[in-house]
Amino acid sequence: MMPTDICGHSKFPSKLEHHKSWIMFTPTELLKQYLKEAFNREEVPASEERIKTWSDYRRYLARDVFNILKSSTGGQLILNDSKAIIHKCSLEQLIDWYKNYKSFFNNQILNQLKLSSTWLKNNVDEKNIIKLSKDLDNLLNKDNCDEINIYILISIDKLKDRVSRTLIKFQEQTTSIIKKSLNYLLNTNENFLNELQKFIKELKNDPHSLQESLSEKDKDEVEENDDELSESDLTRDYNTAVRSLARAKFTKRKLDPNSKSSKIIHWLKDRVLSEEKLMKLGKNLIIQSHLRKFLNPLKLYIDNASSLYLLYRKEKVKNNSPWYTNDIKMQNDVNSVELDMIILLSLQNIKSLIQFFSENEISRRFPLADLIFSEYRNQVLVDEITDFSPIQLACMKALTNPKINSFVGCGDFNQRITPWGTRTIEEMNWILPKVEIKSINIQFSRKRIWGSQFNDTVA
């Protein structure tokens, strides 16, 4: 173990005591038990928290930390280790596959920001926004980059105060328009809220009536599902419905007829805002949506790995990619190899923030990053390193305390038994470009204590 005083120099110290801030990864449960017994014989405490299989730890990260896998608390994807999702040859091209996904992700983030900047420039004739969009364009088109990078995002992030002031102005306009419309309804009918409450309760009693589509929810409003509707609940429901209608009018689309907002609008009939006011409100809301991307652009960079992965896969399947089959039946299903790539991109993007911000600022602005800091360890160790894929090993490397970067692994290329395992020194150098790799040429043999089940499944 390294001296305790070394840990004290880290910009991001482990949130565990130094003697507990280590983790060892092993390929199987059987080998995990063997290692625990070996540690105990040496009188080194090694609890379940210290020695992990990657499959268990991956599931924990994906479900409880990154909220990638679908669960009671959210998540979008379903883990399904079906061979039908990817071609077998993909396991031999994991690094190229990951690089391609990462490039796609960075290109998508850049394009999203460029589209928003261009839309603001072309659709808003206001001095502050014209100047802001010009400055954004200069940053986004610097050096003719076709992918986003952390340096562009940091430069945009420095404009956040200007973005915030402009955004607040449009938010105040929105609040004023909707508040005036609600006050008018209350002044002309003092029972309006009671009638709205009765109608919404009827909707709640019909489970088929509240299928609010994601496209029609105002993403800036948080909806609750309390049985008792307070005045603030009713006001919020009214606000959300009017916002949804205004957005739909301005973007020339229709509300989902099964959505809560659509049913409230239908109930309101001619009591909604005029066409002119709805168009003005809709444009105002779209302006806010575009501005909000620049309020915290780094959040796009660290929060969207899973959603953009599905878009990436969809495009690759459509274009007959060498990595995917055409037999993906459930669009939200991913296998373990895909999940490893999503986790790695998230870990690497979060770690890239560290050189620019203090721990306190990252914790305040990026809650997901704060959760990851709790997973950093002063030492990360890997047994049978060649049985893990390059992507899995890169994930483990990304869990090291960023100041110490202590990573130790041992293994034998000749004993690799998993089809996705690391095969070459070149792959090791991609994972650990600054780590010294020592070769041991002494021949030895021992009985493997786990079976060949890896040959038939994807970890």
C-alpha positions as CSV (number, residue, x, y, z in Angstrom):
1,M,0.0,0.0,0.0
2,M,1.2,3.5,-0.7
3,P,2.0,5.9,2.2
4,T,-0.9,7.7,3.6
5,D,0.7,11.1,3.2
6,I,0.7,10.8,-0.6
7,C,-3.1,10.8,-0.5
8,G,-3.1,14.1,1.2
9,H,-1.7,15.9,-1.8
10,S,-4.6,14.9,-4.1
11,K,-6.7,17.7,-5.4
12,F,-9.7,15.3,-5.2
13,P,-9.0,13.2,-2.2
14,S,-10.9,9.9,-1.9
15,K,-14.1,10.2,0.2
16,L,-12.9,7.1,2.0
17,E,-10.2,6.7,4.6
18,H,-7.0,5.9,2.9
19,H,-6.7,2.3,4.2
20,K,-10.2,1.7,2.8
21,S,-9.7,3.5,-0.5
22,W,-8.8,0.6,-2.7
23,I,-10.7,-1.8,-4.9
24,M,-9.7,-5.0,-6.7
25,F,-11.5,-6.3,-9.8
26,T,-11.6,-10.0,-10.6
27,P,-13.4,-11.8,-13.5
28,T,-15.6,-14.3,-11.6
29,E,-17.3,-15.0,-8.3
30,L,-15.2,-18.1,-7.8
31,L,-11.9,-16.2,-8.1
32,K,-13.3,-13.4,-5.9
33,Q,-13.8,-15.9,-3.1
34,Y,-10.4,-17.3,-3.7
35,L,-8.8,-13.8,-3.4
36,K,-10.8,-13.0,-0.2
37,E,-9.4,-16.1,1.4
38,A,-5.9,-15.3,0.2
39,F,-6.2,-11.8,1.7
40,N,-7.5,-13.1,5.0
41,R,-4.6,-15.5,5.2
42,E,-2.3,-12.5,5.0
43,E,-4.4,-10.7,7.6
44,V,-5.5,-8.0,5.1
45,P,-9.2,-7.0,5.6
46,A,-10.9,-7.6,2.2
47,S,-14.7,-7.2,2.5
48,E,-17.3,-7.4,-0.3
49,E,-16.7,-3.6,-0.8
50,R,-13.0,-4.1,-1.6
51,I,-13.1,-7.1,-4.0
52,K,-15.6,-7.0,-6.9
53,T,-16.5,-8.7,-10.1
54,W,-16.8,-6.2,-13.0
55,S,-20.2,-7.5,-13.9
56,D,-21.6,-6.6,-10.4
57,Y,-19.8,-3.3,-10.2
58,R,-20.9,-2.3,-13.8
59,R,-24.5,-3.0,-12.8
60,Y,-24.1,-0.9,-9.7
61,L,-22.7,2.0,-11.7
62,A,-25.3,1.8,-14.4
63,R,-28.3,1.5,-12.1
64,D,-27.4,3.4,-9.0
65,V,-24.8,6.0,-10.1
66,F,-25.4,6.9,-13.7
67,N,-29.1,6.0,-13.8
68,I,-28.6,4.4,-17.2
69,L,-30.5,1.1,-16.6
70,K,-34.2,1.3,-16.1
71,S,-35.3,1.0,-12.5
72,S,-37.9,2.4,-10.0
73,T,-35.8,5.6,-9.9
74,G,-35.6,6.2,-13.6
75,G,-33.2,5.0,-16.3
76,Q,-33.7,4.4,-20.0
77,L,-32.0,1.2,-21.0
78,I,-32.5,-2.5,-20.3
79,L,-29.5,-4.9,-20.0
80,N,-30.0,-7.8,-22.3
81,D,-27.0,-10.0,-23.1
82,S,-28.4,-11.2,-26.4
83,K,-25.9,-12.3,-29.0
84,A,-28.2,-10.9,-31.6
85,I,-27.3,-7.3,-30.9
86,I,-23.7,-7.3,-32.1
87,H,-21.5,-9.3,-34.5
88,K,-18.9,-11.6,-33.0
89,C,-16.1,-9.6,-34.8
90,S,-17.1,-6.5,-32.7
91,L,-15.3,-8.1,-29.7
92,E,-12.0,-8.0,-31.6
93,Q,-12.5,-4.3,-32.6
94,L,-13.6,-2.8,-29.3
95,I,-11.2,0.1,-29.2
96,D,-12.1,1.2,-32.8
97,W,-15.8,0.8,-32.0
98,Y,-15.5,2.9,-28.9
99,K,-13.5,5.6,-30.7
100,N,-16.2,5.7,-33.4
101,Y,-19.0,6.1,-30.8
102,K,-17.0,8.8,-28.9
103,S,-16.5,10.7,-32.1
104,F,-20.2,10.5,-32.9
105,F,-21.1,11.7,-29.4
106,N,-18.7,14.7,-29.7
107,N,-20.0,15.6,-33.1
108,Q,-23.6,15.4,-31.9
109,I,-23.0,17.7,-29.0
110,L,-21.2,20.2,-31.3
111,N,-24.1,20.1,-33.8
112,Q,-26.7,20.6,-31.1
113,L,-24.9,23.7,-29.9
114,K,-24.4,25.0,-33.4
115,L,-28.0,24.5,-34.3
116,S,-29.2,26.4,-31.2
117,S,-26.7,29.3,-31.8
118,T,-27.7,29.5,-35.5
119,W,-31.4,29.4,-34.6
120,L,-31.0,32.3,-32.1
121,K,-29.0,34.3,-34.7
122,N,-31.6,33.8,-37.4
123,N,-34.8,34.2,-35.4
124,V,-34.3,36.7,-32.6
125,D,-33.8,40.3,-33.5
126,E,-32.5,41.5,-30.2
127,K,-29.2,43.2,-29.6
128,N,-28.1,41.0,-26.6
129,I,-28.9,37.8,-28.4
130,I,-27.4,38.9,-31.7
131,K,-24.1,39.7,-29.9
132,L,-24.3,36.5,-27.8
133,S,-24.9,34.2,-30.8
134,K,-22.0,35.8,-32.7
135,D,-19.7,35.1,-29.8
136,L,-21.0,31.5,-29.6
137,D,-20.5,31.0,-33.3
138,N,-16.9,32.1,-33.1
139,L,-16.2,29.6,-30.3
140,L,-18.1,26.7,-32.0
141,N,-16.4,27.2,-35.3
142,K,-13.0,27.8,-34.0
143,D,-10.3,25.9,-35.9
144,N,-13.1,24.3,-38.0
145,C,-13.6,21.5,-35.5
146,D,-16.2,18.9,-36.4
147,E,-16.3,17.5,-32.8
148,I,-16.8,19.2,-29.5
149,N,-14.0,19.2,-27.0
150,I,-13.6,20.2,-23.4
151,Y,-11.8,23.4,-24.3
152,I,-14.6,24.7,-26.5
153,L,-17.1,23.8,-23.7
154,I,-15.1,25.6,-21.1
155,S,-14.9,28.7,-23.3
156,I,-18.7,28.7,-23.8
157,D,-19.2,28.1,-20.1
158,K,-17.5,31.4,-19.4
159,L,-20.5,33.1,-21.1
160,K,-23.0,31.6,-18.7
161,D,-23.6,34.8,-16.8
162,R,-24.6,36.6,-20.0
163,V,-26.8,33.7,-21.0
164,S,-28.4,33.6,-17.5
165,R,-29.3,37.3,-17.6
166,T,-30.9,37.0,-21.1
167,L,-32.7,33.8,-20.1
168,I,-34.2,35.4,-17.0
169,K,-35.6,38.2,-19.1
170,F,-37.5,35.8,-21.4
171,Q,-38.6,33.7,-18.4
172,E,-40.2,36.8,-16.8
173,Q,-42.0,37.5,-20.1
174,T,-43.4,34.0,-20.1
175,T,-44.5,34.1,-16.5
176,S,-46.2,37.5,-17.1
177,I,-48.2,36.2,-20.2
178,I,-49.4,33.0,-18.5
179,K,-50.2,34.8,-15.2
180,K,-52.3,37.4,-16.9
181,S,-54.3,34.8,-18.8
182,L,-54.9,32.8,-15.5
183,N,-55.9,36.0,-13.7
184,Y,-58.4,36.9,-16.4
185,L,-60.0,33.4,-16.1
186,L,-60.2,33.8,-12.3
187,N,-61.7,37.3,-12.5
188,T,-64.4,36.2,-15.0
189,N,-65.1,32.9,-13.1
190,E,-64.3,32.7,-9.4
191,N,-65.0,28.9,-9.5
192,F,-62.5,28.3,-12.3
193,L,-59.9,26.5,-10.1
194,N,-62.6,24.3,-8.5
195,E,-63.8,23.3,-11.9
196,L,-60.3,22.6,-13.1
197,Q,-59.6,20.6,-10.0
198,K,-62.7,18.5,-10.6
199,F,-61.7,17.9,-14.2
200,I,-58.1,16.8,-13.3
201,K,-59.4,14.5,-10.6
202,E,-61.6,12.8,-13.3
203,L,-58.5,12.4,-15.4
204,K,-56.5,10.9,-12.6
205,N,-59.2,8.2,-12.1
206,D,-58.8,7.2,-15.8
207,P,-55.3,5.6,-16.2
208,H,-55.5,6.0,-19.9
209,S,-56.0,9.7,-19.7
210,L,-52.6,10.7,-18.4
211,Q,-50.2,9.4,-21.0
212,E,-48.2,12.7,-21.2
213,S,-45.8,12.4,-24.1
214,L,-42.2,13.5,-23.5
215,S,-42.3,15.8,-26.5
216,E,-45.3,17.7,-25.1
217,K,-44.2,18.1,-21.5
218,D,-42.6,21.3,-20.8
219,K,-39.2,19.9,-19.8
220,D,-38.6,22.9,-17.6
221,E,-41.6,22.2,-15.4
222,V,-41.6,19.4,-12.8
223,E,-44.9,17.6,-12.6
224,E,-46.1,15.9,-9.4
225,N,-48.8,13.2,-9.0
226,D,-50.2,14.0,-5.6
227,D,-53.7,12.8,-4.9
228,E,-54.7,16.1,-3.3
229,L,-54.5,19.0,-5.7
230,S,-53.5,22.3,-4.1
231,E,-53.9,25.7,-5.8
232,S,-50.3,25.6,-6.8
233,D,-50.8,22.1,-8.3
234,L,-53.6,23.5,-10.4
235,T,-51.7,26.5,-11.4
236,R,-48.8,24.4,-12.5
237,D,-51.1,22.1,-14.5
238,Y,-52.6,25.1,-16.2
239,N,-49.1,26.6,-16.9
240,T,-47.9,23.3,-18.4
241,A,-50.9,22.9,-20.7
242,V,-50.6,26.5,-22.0
243,R,-46.9,26.1,-22.5
244,S,-47.4,22.8,-24.4
245,L,-50.0,24.4,-26.6
246,A,-47.9,27.5,-27.3
247,R,-44.9,25.3,-28.2
248,A,-47.0,23.2,-30.5
249,K,-48.5,26.2,-32.3
250,F,-45.1,27.8,-32.9
251,T,-43.4,24.6,-34.1
252,K,-46.5,23.7,-36.2
253,R,-47.2,20.4,-34.7
254,K,-50.2,18.9,-32.8
255,L,-50.5,18.0,-29.2
256,D,-50.7,14.3,-28.3
257,P,-54.4,13.8,-27.9
258,N,-53.8,11.4,-25.0
259,S,-51.7,13.8,-23.0
260,K,-52.8,15.6,-19.9
261,S,-52.0,19.0,-21.4
262,S,-54.1,18.2,-24.5
263,K,-57.1,17.2,-22.4
264,I,-56.9,20.4,-20.3
265,I,-56.7,22.5,-23.5
266,H,-59.7,20.7,-24.9
267,W,-61.6,21.3,-21.6
268,L,-60.6,25.0,-21.8
269,K,-62.1,25.4,-25.3
270,D,-62.2,29.1,-26.2
271,R,-60.8,30.2,-22.9
272,V,-57.2,29.7,-24.1
273,L,-55.0,32.5,-25.2
274,S,-55.5,34.1,-28.7
275,E,-53.5,32.7,-31.6
276,E,-51.3,35.8,-31.7
277,K,-50.4,35.5,-28.0
278,L,-49.8,31.7,-28.3
279,M,-47.4,32.3,-31.1
280,K,-45.5,34.9,-29.1
281,L,-45.4,32.7,-26.1
282,G,-44.3,29.7,-28.1
283,K,-41.4,31.6,-29.7
284,N,-40.4,32.8,-26.2
285,L,-40.3,29.3,-24.9
286,I,-38.3,28.0,-27.9
287,I,-35.8,30.8,-27.4
288,Q,-35.4,29.7,-23.7
289,S,-34.8,26.1,-24.8
290,H,-32.0,27.2,-27.1
291,L,-30.5,29.5,-24.5
292,R,-30.6,26.9,-21.8
293,K,-28.2,24.7,-23.7
294,F,-25.5,27.4,-23.2
295,L,-26.4,28.0,-19.5
296,N,-24.5,24.8,-18.5
297,P,-23.1,23.3,-21.7
298,L,-20.8,20.9,-19.8
299,K,-23.9,19.2,-18.5
300,L,-24.7,18.1,-22.1
301,Y,-21.2,16.6,-22.2
302,I,-21.5,14.4,-19.0
303,D,-25.2,13.5,-19.0
304,N,-26.1,12.3,-22.5
305,A,-23.9,9.3,-23.1
306,S,-26.8,6.8,-23.0
307,S,-29.4,8.7,-25.0
308,L,-26.9,9.5,-27.7
309,Y,-25.7,5.9,-27.8
310,L,-29.1,4.8,-28.9
311,L,-29.1,7.4,-31.7
312,Y,-25.5,6.2,-32.6
313,R,-26.6,2.6,-32.8
314,K,-29.7,3.4,-34.8
315,E,-27.7,5.2,-37.4
316,K,-25.0,2.5,-37.6
317,V,-27.6,-0.3,-38.0
318,K,-29.3,1.7,-40.7
319,N,-25.9,2.1,-42.5
320,N,-25.0,-1.6,-42.1
321,S,-22.3,-1.1,-39.6
322,P,-19.8,-4.0,-39.1
323,W,-20.5,-3.9,-35.4
324,Y,-24.3,-4.5,-35.2
325,T,-26.7,-7.1,-36.5
326,N,-30.0,-6.1,-38.0
327,D,-31.8,-8.2,-35.4
328,I,-32.2,-5.6,-32.6
329,K,-35.8,-6.2,-31.5
330,M,-36.1,-3.9,-28.5
331,Q,-34.6,-0.5,-29.2
332,N,-33.8,0.2,-25.5
333,D,-32.0,-3.1,-25.0
334,V,-28.2,-3.0,-24.6
335,N,-25.8,-5.8,-23.9
336,S,-22.9,-5.7,-21.5
337,V,-20.3,-4.6,-24.1
338,E,-22.4,-1.6,-25.1
339,L,-23.0,-0.7,-21.5
340,D,-19.2,-0.7,-20.8
341,M,-18.8,1.8,-23.6
342,I,-21.5,4.1,-22.3
343,I,-20.0,4.0,-18.8
344,L,-16.5,4.6,-20.1
345,L,-17.5,7.7,-22.0
346,S,-19.3,9.1,-19.0
347,L,-16.4,8.4,-16.7
348,Q,-13.9,10.0,-19.0
349,N,-16.0,13.1,-19.7
350,I,-16.5,13.7,-16.0
351,K,-12.8,13.2,-15.3
352,S,-11.9,15.8,-17.9
353,L,-13.6,18.5,-15.8
354,I,-11.1,18.2,-13.0
355,Q,-8.3,20.3,-14.4
356,F,-10.7,23.3,-14.8
357,F,-12.8,23.3,-11.7
358,S,-12.5,22.8,-7.9
359,E,-14.1,19.8,-6.3
360,N,-16.7,22.1,-4.6
361,E,-17.7,23.8,-7.9
362,I,-18.0,20.5,-9.7
363,S,-20.1,19.0,-6.9
364,R,-22.4,22.1,-6.9
365,R,-22.9,22.3,-10.7
366,F,-22.7,18.7,-11.7
367,P,-24.5,16.3,-9.3
368,L,-23.6,13.3,-11.4
369,A,-19.9,14.1,-11.1
370,D,-20.2,14.4,-7.4
371,L,-21.5,10.8,-7.3
372,I,-18.6,9.6,-9.3
373,F,-16.1,11.3,-7.0
374,S,-17.4,8.9,-4.3
375,E,-16.3,6.0,-6.5
376,Y,-12.7,7.2,-6.9
377,R,-10.1,5.0,-5.1
378,N,-6.5,5.7,-4.2
379,Q,-5.6,2.3,-5.6
380,V,-7.3,0.2,-8.3
381,L,-6.1,-3.3,-8.7
382,V,-7.0,-5.9,-11.3
383,D,-6.4,-9.6,-11.2
384,E,-6.3,-11.7,-14.4
385,I,-6.2,-8.4,-16.3
386,T,-6.3,-10.0,-19.8
387,D,-9.7,-11.5,-19.1
388,F,-11.2,-8.0,-19.1
389,S,-11.8,-6.1,-22.3
390,P,-9.9,-2.9,-23.1
391,I,-13.1,-0.9,-22.4
392,Q,-13.6,-2.5,-19.0
393,L,-10.0,-1.9,-18.0
394,A,-10.3,1.7,-19.2
395,C,-13.4,2.1,-16.9
396,M,-11.4,0.8,-14.0
397,K,-8.5,3.1,-14.8
398,A,-11.0,6.0,-14.9
399,L,-12.0,5.2,-11.3
400,T,-8.5,6.0,-9.9
401,N,-8.0,9.1,-7.8
402,P,-7.1,11.6,-10.5
403,K,-4.1,13.0,-8.7
404,I,-2.6,9.7,-7.7
405,N,-3.7,7.5,-10.7
406,S,-2.5,4.4,-9.0
407,F,-3.5,1.4,-11.1
408,V,-2.0,-2.1,-10.8
409,G,-2.9,-5.2,-12.9
410,C,-1.5,-8.6,-13.5
411,G,-2.3,-11.3,-16.0
412,D,-1.1,-13.6,-18.7
413,F,-2.0,-13.2,-22.4
414,N,-1.5,-16.9,-22.8
415,Q,-4.2,-17.7,-20.3
416,R,-6.9,-15.3,-21.5
417,I,-10.1,-17.2,-21.9
418,T,-12.8,-14.6,-22.5
419,P,-13.6,-13.7,-26.1
420,W,-13.6,-10.0,-25.3
421,G,-10.4,-10.0,-23.2
422,T,-7.4,-7.8,-23.9
423,R,-5.2,-9.4,-26.4
424,T,-2.1,-7.3,-27.1
425,I,0.4,-4.9,-25.6
426,E,-0.9,-2.3,-28.1
427,E,-4.3,-2.5,-26.4
428,M,-2.7,-2.2,-23.0
429,N,-0.9,0.9,-24.2
430,W,-4.2,2.4,-25.3
431,I,-5.7,1.8,-21.8
432,L,-2.6,2.8,-19.9
433,P,-0.4,5.0,-22.0
434,K,1.7,6.2,-19.1
435,V,1.9,3.0,-17.1
436,E,5.0,0.8,-17.3
437,I,4.3,-2.7,-18.5
438,K,6.7,-5.4,-17.2
439,S,6.9,-8.8,-19.0
440,I,7.7,-11.9,-17.0
441,N,9.1,-14.7,-19.1
442,I,9.1,-17.5,-16.5
443,Q,6.8,-20.3,-17.6
444,F,4.2,-21.6,-15.1
445,S,0.9,-23.3,-15.2
446,R,-2.0,-23.7,-12.9
447,K,-5.4,-25.1,-13.0
448,R,-8.0,-22.5,-13.9
449,I,-10.6,-22.3,-11.2
450,W,-13.4,-21.1,-13.4
451,G,-15.2,-22.7,-16.3
452,S,-15.7,-21.9,-19.9
453,Q,-19.0,-20.2,-19.5
454,F,-17.5,-17.0,-20.8
455,N,-17.2,-18.5,-24.3
456,D,-21.0,-18.5,-24.7
457,T,-22.0,-15.2,-23.2
458,V,-21.1,-11.6,-23.2
459,A,-19.9,-10.6,-19.7
